[in-house]
Amino acid sequence: MGYTPLLYCFSRMTETTNVYENKNICLKIAEILLNFGADVNYFHHGKTLLMSFCGISMNLDQVQLEMNLEVIQFLLEHGADKKLKCLTNG
């Protein structure tokens, strides 16, 4: 399916139970993967993780918005390139 371990660890963010625990676990796993060489700017279906989290177009409640912002900040702090362009539509 083309998922790297880094991409897969962020799938935990979609779970609706224990949202804060899931976020903390996800970010800790992501930090470990990045320390071992995971590519924070890897393209999956034409987008990076940063593009995916910045481009969420559904209505989010306050908790989801805060978590989304935390993930965006985490990705930027860990080298996500905000100047990259989407591969599918530039």
Summary of the structure (lengths in Angstrom):
residues: 90
radius of gyration: 12.7
end to end distance: 23.0
largest distance: 36.6
contacts: 214
relative contact order: 0.18
helix: 54%
strand: 2%
